[in-house]
Amino acid sequence: QVQLVESGGGLVQAGGSLRLSCAASGGTFSSYAMGWFRQASGKEREFVATISWSGSSTYYADSVKGRCTISRDNAKIRVYLQMNSLKPEDTAVYYCAASIIGSSFLEEYAYWGQGTQVTVSS
C-alpha cells in the first residue's frame, strides 16, 4: 500500500511558476511509475505527465508539453512537477498517482494522493 501526499499548490499569476511535490510512503517507490493528473471544477480528471520508475522516460499531455517537467528522486521518495508559463486554464486540483506501468490512463493508477489546488489568476 502506497500513500501519496502532494504539496506546493497555491495561487499564482498567469505566466508564473509553481513546483508541485509528492511524497510517497508505505511501498517500494522505485518500483512504480508515477503520474500527475489534474481535475478542474466541473470537469473530468485528466492526464498531465508520467515518469518511469527509473526516471529515464517521461511523457506529457499536449496541453502542458514544453511548460511542465516531471522528475523524481527515488532516494528522497518524491516526484515533482515543475510548471512554468502558467495559464488560467491550468487551474485545477493536481493529483499524483502511482502505477505499476507508466500510462496516461488514470485507470492504470492504483494509488492516489489527496490533491493540491493550483489557481492561476489572469
N, CA, C and O atoms as CSV, one atom per row, in Angstrom:
chain,resi,resn,atom,element,x,y,z
A,1,GLN,N,N,0.837,-1.183,0.000
A,1,GLN,CA,C,0.000,0.000,0.000
A,1,GLN,C,C,0.880,1.245,0.000
A,1,GLN,O,O,1.741,1.418,0.862
A,2,VAL,N,N,0.649,2.087,-0.965
A,2,VAL,CA,C,1.433,3.311,-1.109
A,2,VAL,C,C,0.577,4.504,-0.706
A,2,VAL,O,O,-0.564,4.644,-1.146
A,3,GLN,N,N,1.142,5.355,0.132
A,3,GLN,CA,C,0.470,6.609,0.483
A,3,GLN,C,C,1.194,7.755,-0.205
A,3,GLN,O,O,2.423,7.801,-0.239
A,4,LEU,N,N,0.413,8.677,-0.753
A,4,LEU,CA,C,0.964,9.801,-1.503
A,4,LEU,C,C,0.400,11.102,-0.948
A,4,LEU,O,O,-0.800,11.214,-0.698
A,5,VAL,N,N,1.270,12.074,-0.759
A,5,VAL,CA,C,0.843,13.377,-0.246
A,5,VAL,C,C,1.442,14.474,-1.113
A,5,VAL,O,O,2.662,14.611,-1.208
A,6,GLU,N,N,0.575,15.248,-1.738
A,6,GLU,CA,C,1.029,16.341,-2.591
A,6,GLU,C,C,1.174,17.631,-1.791
A,6,GLU,O,O,0.525,17.825,-0.763
A,7,SER,N,N,2.035,18.499,-2.287
A,7,SER,CA,C,2.196,19.821,-1.710
A,7,SER,C,C,2.711,20.758,-2.793
A,7,SER,O,O,3.105,20.320,-3.874
A,8,GLY,N,N,2.703,22.061,-2.487
A,8,GLY,CA,C,3.266,23.028,-3.420
A,8,GLY,C,C,2.259,23.816,-4.230
A,8,GLY,O,O,2.631,24.725,-4.972
A,9,GLY,N,N,0.995,23.480,-4.098
A,9,GLY,CA,C,-0.012,24.224,-4.826
A,9,GLY,C,C,-0.192,25.621,-4.245
A,9,GLY,O,O,0.363,25.940,-3.194
A,10,GLY,N,N,-0.963,26.444,-4.929
A,10,GLY,CA,C,-1.220,27.785,-4.443
A,10,GLY,C,C,-1.792,28.668,-5.515
A,10,GLY,O,O,-2.226,28.203,-6.569
A,11,LEU,N,N,-1.785,29.963,-5.227
A,11,LEU,CA,C,-2.299,30.977,-6.153
A,11,LEU,C,C,-1.118,31.657,-6.827
A,11,LEU,O,O,-0.186,32.112,-6.163
A,12,VAL,N,N,-1.168,31.720,-8.148
A,12,VAL,CA,C,-0.080,32.334,-8.903
A,12,VAL,C,C,-0.681,33.111,-10.070
A,12,VAL,O,O,-1.743,32.756,-10.582
A,13,GLN,N,N,0.002,34.166,-10.483
A,13,GLN,CA,C,-0.455,34.929,-11.642
A,13,GLN,C,C,-0.094,34.207,-12.931
A,13,GLN,O,O,0.853,33.422,-12.984
A,14,ALA,N,N,-0.860,34.487,-13.949
A,14,ALA,CA,C,-0.554,33.923,-15.263
A,14,ALA,C,C,0.877,34.273,-15.658
A,14,ALA,O,O,1.337,35.398,-15.466
A,15,GLY,N,N,1.560,33.291,-16.208
A,15,GLY,CA,C,2.952,33.457,-16.577
A,15,GLY,C,C,3.918,33.031,-15.493
A,15,GLY,O,O,5.120,32.924,-15.734
A,16,GLY,N,N,3.404,32.790,-14.306
A,16,GLY,CA,C,4.246,32.397,-13.187
A,16,GLY,C,C,4.553,30.913,-13.180
A,16,GLY,O,O,4.194,30.177,-14.099
A,17,SER,N,N,5.228,30.491,-12.116
A,17,SER,CA,C,5.670,29.099,-11.994
A,17,SER,C,C,5.303,28.543,-10.625
A,17,SER,O,O,5.176,29.274,-9.642
A,18,LEU,N,N,5.141,27.247,-10.596
A,18,LEU,CA,C,4.957,26.506,-9.348
A,18,LEU,C,C,5.676,25.178,-9.470
A,18,LEU,O,O,5.825,24.629,-10.561
A,19,ARG,N,N,6.118,24.675,-8.335
A,19,ARG,CA,C,6.702,23.340,-8.293
A,19,ARG,C,C,5.904,22.495,-7.320
A,19,ARG,O,O,5.903,22.749,-6.115
A,20,LEU,N,N,5.236,21.507,-7.843
A,20,LEU,CA,C,4.486,20.580,-7.010
A,20,LEU,C,C,5.393,19.439,-6.580
A,20,LEU,O,O,6.286,19.019,-7.315
A,21,SER,N,N,5.149,18.954,-5.391
A,21,SER,CA,C,5.913,17.845,-4.852
A,21,SER,C,C,4.955,16.767,-4.358
A,21,SER,O,O,3.862,17.072,-3.882
A,22,CYS,N,N,5.359,15.533,-4.469
A,22,CYS,CA,C,4.551,14.423,-3.993
A,22,CYS,C,C,5.468,13.492,-3.198
A,22,CYS,O,O,6.433,12.946,-3.733
A,23,ALA,N,N,5.154,13.323,-1.935
A,23,ALA,CA,C,5.927,12.441,-1.064
A,23,ALA,C,C,5.229,11.096,-0.947
A,23,ALA,O,O,4.019,11.028,-0.732
A,24,ALA,N,N,5.998,10.037,-1.091
A,24,ALA,CA,C,5.439,8.687,-1.034
A,24,ALA,C,C,5.928,7.955,0.201
A,24,ALA,O,O,7.017,8.216,0.713
A,25,SER,N,N,5.109,7.042,0.663
A,25,SER,CA,C,5.494,6.183,1.784
A,25,SER,C,C,4.708,4.880,1.702
A,25,SER,O,O,3.687,4.798,1.019
A,26,GLY,N,N,5.190,3.879,2.397
A,26,GLY,CA,C,4.433,2.642,2.528
A,26,GLY,C,C,4.629,1.626,1.430
A,26,GLY,O,O,3.950,0.600,1.437
A,27,GLY,N,N,5.509,1.855,0.497
A,27,GLY,CA,C,5.719,0.891,-0.569
A,27,GLY,C,C,7.110,1.050,-1.147
A,27,GLY,O,O,7.906,1.859,-0.671
A,28,THR,N,N,7.392,0.275,-2.170
A,28,THR,CA,C,8.678,0.381,-2.836
A,28,THR,C,C,8.550,1.412,-3.946
A,28,THR,O,O,8.189,1.088,-5.078
A,29,PHE,N,N,8.847,2.643,-3.607
A,29,PHE,CA,C,8.611,3.778,-4.516
A,29,PHE,C,C,9.267,3.556,-5.872
A,29,PHE,O,O,8.668,3.839,-6.910
A,30,SER,N,N,10.484,3.055,-5.864
A,30,SER,CA,C,11.238,2.914,-7.111
A,30,SER,C,C,10.668,1.839,-8.025
A,30,SER,O,O,11.120,1.696,-9.161
A,31,SER,N,N,9.694,1.089,-7.555
A,31,SER,CA,C,9.056,0.070,-8.389
A,31,SER,C,C,7.925,0.635,-9.232
A,31,SER,O,O,7.442,-0.029,-10.150
A,32,TYR,N,N,7.503,1.845,-8.930
A,32,TYR,CA,C,6.319,2.407,-9.561
A,32,TYR,C,C,6.656,3.511,-10.546
A,32,TYR,O,O,7.540,4.334,-10.310
A,33,ALA,N,N,5.929,3.508,-11.657
A,33,ALA,CA,C,5.861,4.701,-12.477
A,33,ALA,C,C,4.945,5.684,-11.755
A,33,ALA,O,O,4.017,5.282,-11.053
A,34,MET,N,N,5.212,6.961,-11.931
A,34,MET,CA,C,4.431,7.983,-11.247
A,34,MET,C,C,3.804,8.912,-12.270
A,34,MET,O,O,4.357,9.154,-13.343
A,35,GLY,N,N,2.645,9.420,-11.915
A,35,GLY,CA,C,1.965,10.328,-12.815
A,35,GLY,C,C,1.373,11.503,-12.075
A,35,GLY,O,O,1.130,11.452,-10.869
A,36,TRP,N,N,1.147,12.558,-12.825
A,36,TRP,CA,C,0.396,13.717,-12.337
A,36,TRP,C,C,-0.866,13.852,-13.192
A,36,TRP,O,O,-0.825,13.746,-14.418
A,37,PHE,N,N,-1.958,14.084,-12.525
A,37,PHE,CA,C,-3.241,14.332,-13.168
A,37,PHE,C,C,-3.822,15.610,-12.583
A,37,PHE,O,O,-3.360,16.096,-11.551
A,38,ARG,N,N,-4.828,16.145,-13.241
A,38,ARG,CA,C,-5.490,17.325,-12.692
A,38,ARG,C,C,-6.986,17.263,-12.982
A,38,ARG,O,O,-7.434,16.619,-13.930
A,39,GLN,N,N,-7.734,17.949,-12.141
A,39,GLN,CA,C,-9.174,17.988,-12.306
A,39,GLN,C,C,-9.662,19.405,-12.027
A,39,GLN,O,O,-9.591,19.897,-10.901
A,40,ALA,N,N,-10.150,20.036,-13.063
A,40,ALA,CA,C,-10.738,21.357,-12.921
A,40,ALA,C,C,-12.184,21.214,-12.461
A,40,ALA,O,O,-12.810,20.173,-12.661
A,41,SER,N,N,-12.699,22.258,-11.852
A,41,SER,CA,C,-14.063,22.228,-11.331
A,41,SER,C,C,-15.052,21.917,-12.441
A,41,SER,O,O,-15.073,22.591,-13.471
A,42,GLY,N,N,-15.865,20.903,-12.231
A,42,GLY,CA,C,-16.878,20.531,-13.197
A,42,GLY,C,C,-16.383,19.721,-14.371
A,42,GLY,O,O,-17.144,19.439,-15.297
A,43,LYS,N,N,-15.111,19.340,-14.347
A,43,LYS,CA,C,-14.541,18.580,-15.457
A,43,LYS,C,C,-13.986,17.251,-14.969
A,43,LYS,O,O,-13.802,17.040,-13.770
A,44,GLU,N,N,-13.724,16.359,-15.917
A,44,GLU,CA,C,-13.155,15.067,-15.576
A,44,GLU,C,C,-11.659,15.206,-15.277
A,44,GLU,O,O,-10.995,16.131,-15.744
A,45,ARG,N,N,-11.162,14.273,-14.499
A,45,ARG,CA,C,-9.735,14.238,-14.208
A,45,ARG,C,C,-8.981,13.914,-15.493
A,45,ARG,O,O,-9.380,13.033,-16.254
A,46,GLU,N,N,-7.895,14.632,-15.721
A,46,GLU,CA,C,-7.139,14.426,-16.949
A,46,GLU,C,C,-5.649,14.247,-16.670
A,46,GLU,O,O,-5.108,14.717,-15.669
A,47,PHE,N,N,-5.033,13.561,-17.584
A,47,PHE,CA,C,-3.602,13.261,-17.503
A,47,PHE,C,C,-2.773,14.513,-17.735
A,47,PHE,O,O,-3.115,15.349,-18.571
A,48,VAL,N,N,-1.673,14.638,-16.985
A,48,VAL,CA,C,-0.739,15.737,-17.168
A,48,VAL,C,C,0.626,15.208,-17.605
A,48,VAL,O,O,1.153,15.620,-18.638
A,49,ALA,N,N,1.197,14.297,-16.818
A,49,ALA,CA,C,2.541,13.807,-17.115
A,49,ALA,C,C,2.785,12.505,-16.379
A,49,ALA,O,O,2.152,12.222,-15.362
A,50,THR,N,N,3.719,11.708,-16.909
A,50,THR,CA,C,4.117,10.492,-16.244
A,50,THR,C,C,5.615,10.290,-16.379
A,50,THR,O,O,6.238,10.783,-17.319
A,51,ILE,N,N,6.186,9.561,-15.432
A,51,ILE,CA,C,7.625,9.287,-15.441
A,51,ILE,C,C,7.829,7.828,-15.055
A,51,ILE,O,O,7.146,7.307,-14.173
A,52,SER,N,N,8.764,7.183,-15.716
A,52,SER,CA,C,9.039,5.771,-15.449
A,52,SER,C,C,9.682,5.599,-14.085
A,52,SER,O,O,10.081,6.569,-13.442
A,53,TRP,N,N,9.776,4.341,-13.653
A,53,TRP,CA,C,10.311,4.064,-12.327
A,53,TRP,C,C,11.751,4.553,-12.185
A,53,TRP,O,O,12.172,4.955,-11.100
A,54,SER,N,N,12.501,4.517,-13.279
A,54,SER,CA,C,13.909,4.933,-13.230
A,54,SER,C,C,14.087,6.426,-13.469
A,54,SER,O,O,15.142,6.993,-13.184
A,55,GLY,N,N,13.043,7.053,-13.995
A,55,GLY,CA,C,13.154,8.461,-14.345
A,55,GLY,C,C,13.689,8.705,-15.739
A,55,GLY,O,O,13.844,9.853,-16.153
A,56,SER,N,N,13.972,7.639,-16.466
A,56,SER,CA,C,14.593,7.789,-17.778
A,56,SER,C,C,13.595,8.110,-18.880
A,56,SER,O,O,13.980,8.550,-19.963
A,57,SER,N,N,12.330,7.891,-18.609
A,57,SER,CA,C,11.301,8.098,-19.624
A,57,SER,C,C,10.188,8.961,-19.063
A,57,SER,O,O,9.697,8.724,-17.959
A,58,THR,N,N,9.797,9.964,-19.832
A,58,THR,CA,C,8.690,10.837,-19.442
A,58,THR,C,C,7.737,11.023,-20.612
A,58,THR,O,O,8.100,10.821,-21.771
A,59,TYR,N,N,6.526,11.408,-20.287
A,59,TYR,CA,C,5.511,11.630,-21.324
A,59,TYR,C,C,4.558,12.690,-20.801
A,59,TYR,O,O,4.192,12.688,-19.625
A,60,TYR,N,N,4.152,13.612,-21.703
A,60,TYR,CA,C,3.345,14.741,-21.292
A,60,TYR,C,C,2.083,14.868,-22.135
A,60,TYR,O,O,2.038,14.463,-23.297
A,61,ALA,N,N,1.071,15.440,-21.516
A,61,ALA,CA,C,-0.114,15.834,-22.282
A,61,ALA,C,C,0.265,17.001,-23.186
A,61,ALA,O,O,1.118,17.817,-22.835
A,62,ASP,N,N,-0.358,17.073,-24.327
A,62,ASP,CA,C,-0.052,18.161,-25.257
A,62,ASP,C,C,-0.291,19.524,-24.625
A,62,ASP,O,O,0.397,20.493,-24.945
A,63,SER,N,N,-1.252,19.594,-23.744
A,63,SER,CA,C,-1.632,20.880,-23.143
A,63,SER,C,C,-0.540,21.472,-22.251
A,63,SER,O,O,-0.536,22.675,-21.992
A,64,VAL,N,N,0.384,20.632,-21.783
A,64,VAL,CA,C,1.433,21.122,-20.878
A,64,VAL,C,C,2.832,20.912,-21.442
A,64,VAL,O,O,3.812,21.356,-20.845
A,65,LYS,N,N,2.931,20.255,-22.559
A,65,LYS,CA,C,4.242,19.959,-23.134
A,65,LYS,C,C,5.015,21.240,-23.395
A,65,LYS,O,O,4.492,22.184,-23.988
A,66,GLY,N,N,6.259,21.266,-22.949
A,66,GLY,CA,C,7.095,22.446,-23.112
A,66,GLY,C,C,6.978,23.435,-21.966
A,66,GLY,O,O,7.795,24.348,-21.843
A,67,ARG,N,N,5.964,23.256,-21.125
A,67,ARG,CA,C,5.781,24.156,-19.969
A,67,ARG,C,C,5.973,23.434,-18.647
A,67,ARG,O,O,6.247,24.068,-17.628
A,68,CYS,N,N,5.833,22.131,-18.653
A,68,CYS,CA,C,5.937,21.354,-17.419
A,68,CYS,C,C,7.038,20.300,-17.536
A,68,CYS,O,O,7.315,19.776,-18.615
A,69,THR,N,N,7.649,20.011,-16.402
A,69,THR,CA,C,8.675,18.977,-16.325
A,69,THR,C,C,8.404,18.095,-15.117
A,69,THR,O,O,8.314,18.574,-13.986
A,70,ILE,N,N,8.276,16.803,-15.374
A,70,ILE,CA,C,8.125,15.844,-14.287
A,70,ILE,C,C,9.489,15.242,-13.978
A,70,ILE,O,O,10.273,14.962,-14.885
A,71,SER,N,N,9.765,15.048,-12.707
A,71,SER,CA,C,11.026,14.443,-12.292
A,71,SER,C,C,10.777,13.668,-10.999
A,71,SER,O,O,9.737,13.808,-10.356
A,72,ARG,N,N,11.761,12.852,-10.642
A,72,ARG,CA,C,11.626,12.079,-9.410
A,72,ARG,C,C,12.987,11.923,-8.759
A,72,ARG,O,O,14.027,11.981,-9.415
A,73,ASP,N,N,12.951,11.726,-7.461
A,73,ASP,CA,C,14.149,11.463,-6.683
A,73,ASP,C,C,13.843,10.214,-5.861
A,73,ASP,O,O,13.189,10.301,-4.822
A,74,ASN,N,N,14.304,9.071,-6.314
A,74,ASN,CA,C,13.990,7.821,-5.629
A,74,ASN,C,C,14.633,7.745,-4.248
A,74,ASN,O,O,14.114,7.064,-3.364
A,75,ALA,N,N,15.735,8.424,-4.056
A,75,ALA,CA,C,16.369,8.434,-2.738
A,75,ALA,C,C,15.523,9.213,-1.735
A,75,ALA,O,O,15.444,8.849,-0.562
A,76,LYS,N,N,14.897,10.280,-2.203
A,76,LYS,CA,C,14.039,11.093,-1.336
A,76,LYS,C,C,12.583,10.637,-1.383
A,76,LYS,O,O,11.739,11.158,-0.654
A,77,ILE,N,N,12.303,9.684,-2.225
A,77,ILE,CA,C,10.953,9.112,-2.371
A,77,ILE,C,C,9.964,10.213,-2.714
A,77,ILE,O,O,8.913,10.338,-2.086
A,78,ARG,N,N,10.305,10.999,-3.706
A,78,ARG,CA,C,9.461,12.107,-4.125
A,78,ARG,C,C,9.393,12.198,-5.650
A,78,ARG,O,O,10.314,11.804,-6.365
A,79,VAL,N,N,8.286,12.724,-6.104
A,79,VAL,CA,C,8.126,13.061,-7.503
A,79,VAL,C,C,7.700,14.526,-7.574
A,79,VAL,O,O,6.989,15.019,-6.699
A,80,TYR,N,N,8.142,15.209,-8.620
A,80,TYR,CA,C,7.917,16.638,-8.733
A,80,TYR,C,C,7.249,16.971,-10.072
A,80,TYR,O,O,7.351,16.232,-11.051
A,81,LEU,N,N,6.571,18.105,-10.068
A,81,LEU,CA,C,6.051,18.659,-11.310
A,81,LEU,C,C,6.369,20.148,-11.314
A,81,LEU,O,O,5.760,20.936,-10.590
A,82,GLN,N,N,7.335,20.512,-12.145
A,82,GLN,CA,C,7.678,21.922,-12.314
A,82,GLN,C,C,6.782,22.481,-13.405
A,82,GLN,O,O,6.758,21.969,-14.525
A,83,MET,N,N,6.051,23.526,-13.076
A,83,MET,CA,C,5.111,24.123,-14.032
A,83,MET,C,C,5.509,25.575,-14.280
A,83,MET,O,O,5.587,26.375,-13.347
A,84,ASN,N,N,5.755,25.902,-15.525
A,84,ASN,CA,C,6.152,27.250,-15.921
A,84,ASN,C,C,5.119,27.828,-16.881
A,84,ASN,O,O,4.282,27.111,-17.428
A,85,SER,N,N,5.198,29.128,-17.069
A,85,SER,CA,C,4.301,29.815,-18.009
A,85,SER,C,C,2.852,29.417,-17.765
A,85,SER,O,O,2.121,29.073,-18.693
A,86,LEU,N,N,2.460,29.468,-16.518
A,86,LEU,CA,C,1.123,29.001,-16.153
A,86,LEU,C,C,0.033,29.868,-16.761
A,86,LEU,O,O,0.186,31.079,-16.924
A,87,LYS,N,N,-1.077,29.208,-17.094
A,87,LYS,CA,C,-2.223,29.866,-17.706
A,87,LYS,C,C,-3.459,29.680,-16.812
A,87,LYS,O,O,-3.512,28.733,-16.027
A,88,PRO,N,N,-4.430,30.557,-16.921
A,88,PRO,CA,C,-5.655,30.371,-16.122
A,88,PRO,C,C,-6.295,29.002,-16.332
A,88,PRO,O,O,-6.901,28.452,-15.413
A,89,GLU,N,N,-6.165,28.454,-17.529
A,89,GLU,CA,C,-6.750,27.136,-17.793
A,89,GLU,C,C,-6.004,25.993,-17.115
A,89,GLU,O,O,-6.452,24.847,-17.158
A,90,ASP,N,N,-4.871,26.297,-16.489
A,90,ASP,CA,C,-4.174,25.288,-15.693
A,90,ASP,C,C,-4.768,25.165,-14.289
A,90,ASP,O,O,-4.379,24.281,-13.524
A,91,THR,N,N,-5.694,26.035,-13.954
A,91,THR,CA,C,-6.332,25.985,-12.640
A,91,THR,C,C,-7.049,24.659,-12.449
A,91,THR,O,O,-7.904,24.278,-13.249
A,92,ALA,N,N,-6.688,23.962,-11.376
A,92,ALA,CA,C,-7.255,22.632,-11.115
A,92,ALA,C,C,-6.688,22.108,-9.801
A,92,ALA,O,O,-5.761,22.684,-9.232
A,93,VAL,N,N,-7.261,21.010,-9.335
A,93,VAL,CA,C,-6.641,20.232,-8.275
A,93,VAL,C,C,-5.698,19.236,-8.958
A,93,VAL,O,O,-6.088,18.517,-9.878
A,94,TYR,N,N,-4.474,19.214,-8.494
A,94,TYR,CA,C,-3.460,18.354,-9.086
A,94,TYR,C,C,-3.208,17.159,-8.164
A,94,TYR,O,O,-3.017,17.302,-6.956
A,95,TYR,N,N,-3.217,15.979,-8.782
A,95,TYR,CA,C,-3.049,14.737,-8.049
A,95,TYR,C,C,-1.810,13.993,-8.542
A,95,TYR,O,O,-1.543,13.954,-9.743
A,96,CYS,N,N,-1.065,13.410,-7.626
A,96,CYS,CA,C,-0.048,12.467,-8.053
A,96,CYS,C,C,-0.583,11.049,-7.840
A,96,CYS,O,O,-1.450,10.817,-6.997
A,97,ALA,N,N,-0.055,10.123,-8.609
A,97,ALA,CA,C,-0.553,8.760,-8.579
A,97,ALA,C,C,0.570,7.799,-8.921
A,97,ALA,O,O,1.534,8.162,-9.595
A,98,ALA,N,N,0.434,6.566,-8.448
A,98,ALA,CA,C,1.445,5.533,-8.675
A,98,ALA,C,C,0.851,4.382,-9.468
A,98,ALA,O,O,-0.287,3.970,-9.244
A,99,SER,N,N,1.642,3.876,-10.393
A,99,SER,CA,C,1.202,2.803,-11.270
A,99,SER,C,C,2.323,1.793,-11.480
A,99,SER,O,O,3.503,2.144,-11.479
A,100,ILE,N,N,1.935,0.531,-11.659
A,100,ILE,CA,C,2.939,-0.485,-11.963
A,100,ILE,C,C,3.553,-0.224,-13.335
A,100,ILE,O,O,4.742,-0.459,-13.555
A,101,ILE,N,N,2.720,0.266,-14.254
A,101,ILE,CA,C,3.206,0.615,-15.584
A,101,ILE,C,C,2.952,2.095,-15.820
A,101,ILE,O,O,1.966,2.634,-15.316
A,102,GLY,N,N,3.788,2.743,-16.550
A,102,GLY,CA,C,3.567,4.128,-16.888
A,102,GLY,C,C,2.469,4.248,-17.919
A,102,GLY,O,O,2.433,3.489,-18.888
A,103,SER,N,N,1.575,5.197,-17.716
A,103,SER,CA,C,0.424,5.303,-18.586
A,103,SER,C,C,-0.184,6.695,-18.491
A,103,SER,O,O,0.013,7.409,-17.508
A,104,SER,N,N,-0.920,7.065,-19.521
A,104,SER,CA,C,-1.683,8.310,-19.474
A,104,SER,C,C,-3.127,8.060,-19.058
A,104,SER,O,O,-3.925,8.995,-18.996
A,105,PHE,N,N,-3.467,6.807,-18.774
A,105,PHE,CA,C,-4.830,6.438,-18.407
A,105,PHE,C,C,-4.950,6.322,-16.899
A,105,PHE,O,O,-4.226,5.553,-16.267
A,106,LEU,N,N,-5.856,7.081,-16.331
A,106,LEU,CA,C,-5.974,7.098,-14.879
A,106,LEU,C,C,-6.373,5.744,-14.322
A,106,LEU,O,O,-6.089,5.451,-13.160
A,107,GLU,N,N,-7.030,4.906,-15.129
A,107,GLU,CA,C,-7.423,3.578,-14.649
A,107,GLU,C,C,-6.219,2.690,-14.333
A,107,GLU,O,O,-6.343,1.705,-13.605
A,108,GLU,N,N,-5.066,3.040,-14.876
A,108,GLU,CA,C,-3.854,2.246,-14.652
A,108,GLU,C,C,-3.174,2.578,-13.330
A,108,GLU,O,O,-2.209,1.917,-12.944
A,109,TYR,N,N,-3.671,3.595,-12.635
A,109,TYR,CA,C,-3.030,4.044,-11.408
A,109,TYR,C,C,-3.802,3.534,-10.196
A,109,TYR,O,O,-4.996,3.792,-10.043
A,110,ALA,N,N,-3.087,2.801,-9.336
A,110,ALA,CA,C,-3.743,2.166,-8.192
A,110,ALA,C,C,-3.767,3.053,-6.956
A,110,ALA,O,O,-4.644,2.916,-6.104
A,111,TYR,N,N,-2.813,3.952,-6.861
A,111,TYR,CA,C,-2.685,4.757,-5.646
A,111,TYR,C,C,-2.713,6.231,-6.001
A,111,TYR,O,O,-2.111,6.664,-6.983
A,112,TRP,N,N,-3.436,7.005,-5.170
A,112,TRP,CA,C,-3.650,8.428,-5.430
A,112,TRP,C,C,-3.451,9.244,-4.169
A,112,TRP,O,O,-3.755,8.806,-3.059
A,113,GLY,N,N,-2.930,10.449,-4.375
A,113,GLY,CA,C,-2.884,11.392,-3.277
A,113,GLY,C,C,-4.198,12.129,-3.141
A,113,GLY,O,O,-5.148,11.868,-3.878
A,114,GLN,N,N,-4.246,13.046,-2.201
A,114,GLN,CA,C,-5.479,13.781,-1.920
A,114,GLN,C,C,-5.612,15.030,-2.784
A,114,GLN,O,O,-6.682,15.634,-2.847
A,115,GLY,N,N,-4.539,15.411,-3.440
A,115,GLY,CA,C,-4.578,16.553,-4.343
A,115,GLY,C,C,-4.124,17.849,-3.709
A,115,GLY,O,O,-4.188,18.026,-2.492
A,116,THR,N,N,-3.662,18.757,-4.562
A,116,THR,CA,C,-3.271,20.091,-4.130
A,116,THR,C,C,-3.824,21.096,-5.145
A,116,THR,O,O,-3.725,20.886,-6.354
A,117,GLN,N,N,-4.401,22.178,-4.646
A,117,GLN,CA,C,-5.064,23.148,-5.507
A,117,GLN,C,C,-4.061,24.101,-6.140
A,117,GLN,O,O,-3.206,24.673,-5.463
A,118,VAL,N,N,-4.184,24.255,-7.441
A,118,VAL,CA,C,-3.417,25.263,-8.180
A,118,VAL,C,C,-4.414,26.230,-8.799
A,118,VAL,O,O,-5.319,25.826,-9.528
A,119,THR,N,N,-4.239,27.494,-8.502
A,119,THR,CA,C,-5.106,28.528,-9.063
A,119,THR,C,C,-4.253,29.565,-9.779
A,119,THR,O,O,-3.341,30.148,-9.193
A,120,VAL,N,N,-4.558,29.788,-11.043
A,120,VAL,CA,C,-3.804,30.738,-11.854
A,120,VAL,C,C,-4.722,31.913,-12.189
A,120,VAL,O,O,-5.750,31.745,-12.846
A,121,SER,N,N,-4.345,33.077,-11.739
A,121,SER,CA,C,-5.166,34.263,-11.986
A,121,SER,C,C,-4.701,34.966,-13.256
A,121,SER,O,O,-3.518,34.950,-13.598
A,122,SER,N,N,-5.652,35.579,-13.941
A,122,SER,CA,C,-5.320,36.269,-15.196
A,122,SER,C,C,-4.952,37.727,-14.948
A,122,SER,O,O,-4.645,38.455,-15.892
